């Protein structure tokens, strides 16, 4: 099970995940405690009509050996 950033616990408004799944939570604490089957990163957060809308994206860096996202320099 994967969890999102612990800092979400500071959100006191209702939270709505709109992509890639449709989930609703009473507040950020409930969201931070929720376990996802996939590893997600937060792509965007915005306030809409008294609720927080969050878009998630899959974390593709989980097994990446090139964590700097830079290619090795070749001199030949």
PyMOL CGO cylinders between C-alpha atoms (Angstrom):
from pymol import cmd
from pymol.cgo import CYLINDER

trace = [
    CYLINDER, 0.00, 0.00, 0.00, 1.21, 3.46, -0.90, 0.3, 1, 1, 1, 1, 1, 1,
    CYLINDER, 1.21, 3.46, -0.90, 0.37, 6.70, 0.89, 0.3, 1, 1, 1, 1, 1, 1,
    CYLINDER, 0.37, 6.70, 0.89, 0.58, 10.32, -0.20, 0.3, 1, 1, 1, 1, 1, 1,
    CYLINDER, 0.58, 10.32, -0.20, 2.61, 13.04, 1.52, 0.3, 1, 1, 1, 1, 1, 1,
    CYLINDER, 2.61, 13.04, 1.52, 2.04, 13.33, 5.28, 0.3, 1, 1, 1, 1, 1, 1,
    CYLINDER, 2.04, 13.33, 5.28, 1.72, 17.14, 4.92, 0.3, 1, 1, 1, 1, 1, 1,
    CYLINDER, 1.72, 17.14, 4.92, -1.79, 16.65, 3.53, 0.3, 1, 1, 1, 1, 1, 1,
    CYLINDER, -1.79, 16.65, 3.53, -2.98, 16.25, 7.13, 0.3, 1, 1, 1, 1, 1, 1,
    CYLINDER, -2.98, 16.25, 7.13, -2.93, 20.06, 7.39, 0.3, 1, 1, 1, 1, 1, 1,
    CYLINDER, -2.93, 20.06, 7.39, -5.85, 20.39, 4.93, 0.3, 1, 1, 1, 1, 1, 1,
    CYLINDER, -5.85, 20.39, 4.93, -9.07, 20.95, 6.92, 0.3, 1, 1, 1, 1, 1, 1,
    CYLINDER, -9.07, 20.95, 6.92, -11.44, 21.21, 3.93, 0.3, 1, 1, 1, 1, 1, 1,
    CYLINDER, -11.44, 21.21, 3.93, -13.13, 18.28, 2.16, 0.3, 1, 1, 1, 1, 1, 1,
    CYLINDER, -13.13, 18.28, 2.16, -10.85, 16.71, -0.46, 0.3, 1, 1, 1, 1, 1, 1,
    CYLINDER, -10.85, 16.71, -0.46, -11.84, 15.32, -3.86, 0.3, 1, 1, 1, 1, 1, 1,
    CYLINDER, -11.84, 15.32, -3.86, -9.39, 13.27, -5.94, 0.3, 1, 1, 1, 1, 1, 1,
    CYLINDER, -9.39, 13.27, -5.94, -10.56, 13.82, -9.52, 0.3, 1, 1, 1, 1, 1, 1,
    CYLINDER, -10.56, 13.82, -9.52, -7.92, 11.90, -11.51, 0.3, 1, 1, 1, 1, 1, 1,
    CYLINDER, -7.92, 11.90, -11.51, -6.96, 9.07, -12.07, 0.3, 1, 1, 1, 1, 1, 1,
    CYLINDER, -6.96, 9.07, -12.07, -9.56, 7.79, -9.58, 0.3, 1, 1, 1, 1, 1, 1,
    CYLINDER, -9.56, 7.79, -9.58, -12.67, 9.46, -8.17, 0.3, 1, 1, 1, 1, 1, 1,
    CYLINDER, -12.67, 9.46, -8.17, -12.42, 9.54, -4.37, 0.3, 1, 1, 1, 1, 1, 1,
    CYLINDER, -12.42, 9.54, -4.37, -13.74, 11.91, -1.68, 0.3, 1, 1, 1, 1, 1, 1,
    CYLINDER, -13.74, 11.91, -1.68, -12.38, 12.46, 1.82, 0.3, 1, 1, 1, 1, 1, 1,
    CYLINDER, -12.38, 12.46, 1.82, -13.66, 14.50, 4.79, 0.3, 1, 1, 1, 1, 1, 1,
    CYLINDER, -13.66, 14.50, 4.79, -10.27, 16.24, 5.12, 0.3, 1, 1, 1, 1, 1, 1,
    CYLINDER, -10.27, 16.24, 5.12, -6.57, 15.92, 4.34, 0.3, 1, 1, 1, 1, 1, 1,
    CYLINDER, -6.57, 15.92, 4.34, -5.93, 13.74, 7.37, 0.3, 1, 1, 1, 1, 1, 1,
    CYLINDER, -5.93, 13.74, 7.37, -8.27, 11.07, 6.05, 0.3, 1, 1, 1, 1, 1, 1,
    CYLINDER, -8.27, 11.07, 6.05, -6.55, 11.26, 2.65, 0.3, 1, 1, 1, 1, 1, 1,
    CYLINDER, -6.55, 11.26, 2.65, -3.04, 11.03, 4.17, 0.3, 1, 1, 1, 1, 1, 1,
    CYLINDER, -3.04, 11.03, 4.17, -4.08, 7.85, 6.02, 0.3, 1, 1, 1, 1, 1, 1,
    CYLINDER, -4.08, 7.85, 6.02, -5.60, 6.24, 2.90, 0.3, 1, 1, 1, 1, 1, 1,
    CYLINDER, -5.60, 6.24, 2.90, -3.59, 3.46, 1.24, 0.3, 1, 1, 1, 1, 1, 1,
    CYLINDER, -3.59, 3.46, 1.24, -3.43, 3.39, -2.57, 0.3, 1, 1, 1, 1, 1, 1,
    CYLINDER, -3.43, 3.39, -2.57, -2.70, 0.30, -4.66, 0.3, 1, 1, 1, 1, 1, 1,
    CYLINDER, -2.70, 0.30, -4.66, -0.49, 2.37, -7.01, 0.3, 1, 1, 1, 1, 1, 1,
    CYLINDER, -0.49, 2.37, -7.01, 2.29, 4.82, -6.12, 0.3, 1, 1, 1, 1, 1, 1,
    CYLINDER, 2.29, 4.82, -6.12, 1.08, 8.35, -6.95, 0.3, 1, 1, 1, 1, 1, 1,
    CYLINDER, 1.08, 8.35, -6.95, 2.48, 11.86, -6.81, 0.3, 1, 1, 1, 1, 1, 1,
    CYLINDER, 2.48, 11.86, -6.81, 0.40, 15.00, -6.52, 0.3, 1, 1, 1, 1, 1, 1,
    CYLINDER, 0.40, 15.00, -6.52, 0.23, 16.72, -9.90, 0.3, 1, 1, 1, 1, 1, 1,
    CYLINDER, 0.23, 16.72, -9.90, -2.02, 19.64, -8.93, 0.3, 1, 1, 1, 1, 1, 1,
    CYLINDER, -2.02, 19.64, -8.93, -4.09, 21.00, -6.05, 0.3, 1, 1, 1, 1, 1, 1,
    CYLINDER, -4.09, 21.00, -6.05, -6.77, 23.69, -6.30, 0.3, 1, 1, 1, 1, 1, 1,
    CYLINDER, -6.77, 23.69, -6.30, -9.66, 25.00, -4.22, 0.3, 1, 1, 1, 1, 1, 1,
    CYLINDER, -9.66, 25.00, -4.22, -13.05, 24.82, -5.92, 0.3, 1, 1, 1, 1, 1, 1,
    CYLINDER, -13.05, 24.82, -5.92, -16.26, 25.79, -4.14, 0.3, 1, 1, 1, 1, 1, 1,
    CYLINDER, -16.26, 25.79, -4.14, -15.14, 25.02, -0.59, 0.3, 1, 1, 1, 1, 1, 1,
    CYLINDER, -15.14, 25.02, -0.59, -13.43, 21.75, -1.47, 0.3, 1, 1, 1, 1, 1, 1,
    CYLINDER, -13.43, 21.75, -1.47, -9.89, 20.84, -2.50, 0.3, 1, 1, 1, 1, 1, 1,
    CYLINDER, -9.89, 20.84, -2.50, -9.50, 19.12, -5.87, 0.3, 1, 1, 1, 1, 1, 1,
    CYLINDER, -9.50, 19.12, -5.87, -6.38, 17.03, -6.36, 0.3, 1, 1, 1, 1, 1, 1,
    CYLINDER, -6.38, 17.03, -6.36, -5.05, 15.44, -9.52, 0.3, 1, 1, 1, 1, 1, 1,
    CYLINDER, -5.05, 15.44, -9.52, -2.62, 12.56, -9.07, 0.3, 1, 1, 1, 1, 1, 1,
    CYLINDER, -2.62, 12.56, -9.07, -0.11, 11.07, -11.48, 0.3, 1, 1, 1, 1, 1, 1,
    CYLINDER, -0.11, 11.07, -11.48, 1.68, 7.75, -11.35, 0.3, 1, 1, 1, 1, 1, 1,
    CYLINDER, 1.68, 7.75, -11.35, 5.16, 7.88, -9.81, 0.3, 1, 1, 1, 1, 1, 1,
    CYLINDER, 5.16, 7.88, -9.81, 7.36, 6.48, -12.58, 0.3, 1, 1, 1, 1, 1, 1,
    CYLINDER, 7.36, 6.48, -12.58, 10.60, 7.13, -10.66, 0.3, 1, 1, 1, 1, 1, 1,
    CYLINDER, 10.60, 7.13, -10.66, 10.14, 4.23, -8.23, 0.3, 1, 1, 1, 1, 1, 1,
    CYLINDER, 10.14, 4.23, -8.23, 12.66, 1.85, -9.79, 0.3, 1, 1, 1, 1, 1, 1,
    CYLINDER, 12.66, 1.85, -9.79, 14.68, 4.36, -11.77, 0.3, 1, 1, 1, 1, 1, 1,
    CYLINDER, 14.68, 4.36, -11.77, 18.44, 4.06, -11.32, 0.3, 1, 1, 1, 1, 1, 1,
    CYLINDER, 18.44, 4.06, -11.32, 18.89, 7.48, -12.92, 0.3, 1, 1, 1, 1, 1, 1,
    CYLINDER, 18.89, 7.48, -12.92, 17.27, 9.53, -10.15, 0.3, 1, 1, 1, 1, 1, 1,
    CYLINDER, 17.27, 9.53, -10.15, 18.74, 12.79, -11.49, 0.3, 1, 1, 1, 1, 1, 1,
    CYLINDER, 18.74, 12.79, -11.49, 16.94, 12.27, -14.82, 0.3, 1, 1, 1, 1, 1, 1,
    CYLINDER, 16.94, 12.27, -14.82, 20.19, 13.09, -16.61, 0.3, 1, 1, 1, 1, 1, 1,
    CYLINDER, 20.19, 13.09, -16.61, 21.95, 10.90, -19.12, 0.3, 1, 1, 1, 1, 1, 1,
    CYLINDER, 21.95, 10.90, -19.12, 25.62, 10.05, -18.63, 0.3, 1, 1, 1, 1, 1, 1,
    CYLINDER, 25.62, 10.05, -18.63, 28.04, 12.20, -20.62, 0.3, 1, 1, 1, 1, 1, 1,
    CYLINDER, 28.04, 12.20, -20.62, 30.09, 10.33, -23.20, 0.3, 1, 1, 1, 1, 1, 1,
    CYLINDER, 30.09, 10.33, -23.20, 33.40, 11.59, -24.52, 0.3, 1, 1, 1, 1, 1, 1,
    CYLINDER, 33.40, 11.59, -24.52, 33.65, 9.00, -27.32, 0.3, 1, 1, 1, 1, 1, 1,
]
cmd.load_cgo(trace, "trace")
